Amino acid sequence: MRLSTETMIARLREGDGDTLGGRIWRARDAANLSMTELADRLGVRCETVAAWERDRAEPRTNRLFMLAGVLGVTPAWLIAGIGHAPDDVAAIGSKEALREQLDLVKKLHAQTGQAIAALEAELDRIQQTIRPRQ
């Protein structure tokens, strides 16, 4: 199955309709953590977590990855709602569902490699036509 660029962009845009702050709150709630408990685990102030959840600030990349780990979600879900929400854990718990996701990522990886090779070939072709022939 080959996915077009347009299809992948559409999938990225779908998300879940929530904001980063909303997803942080949902994941924290699903993990049954208080704001203070989450702040302590991340080594930040409670006000910082509150600002993230209210979309008044965004966590730095390193904190975002720490958040994902503590909350048991993927960074992609936190950032854009791509993938499974914390309440969807039972839905992805099976080996088959995880295998399907892995297969999709492998196919996308292969397609990316092919696109890179095609771009390199085109660049080489263009450079050959630009160079003066000796």
SULUR-V738184 format. One record per helix or strand of 2 or more residues. SS is the DSSP state (H for helix, E for strand). FROM is the first residue (numbers start at 1). LEN is the number of residues. Records with the same first field share a line. If there is no record, write none. Layout:
SS: FROM-LEN / FROM-LEN
//
This chain:
H: 5-10 / 20-11 / 35-8 / 46-8 / 61-11 / 75-6 / 86-7 / 95-36
//
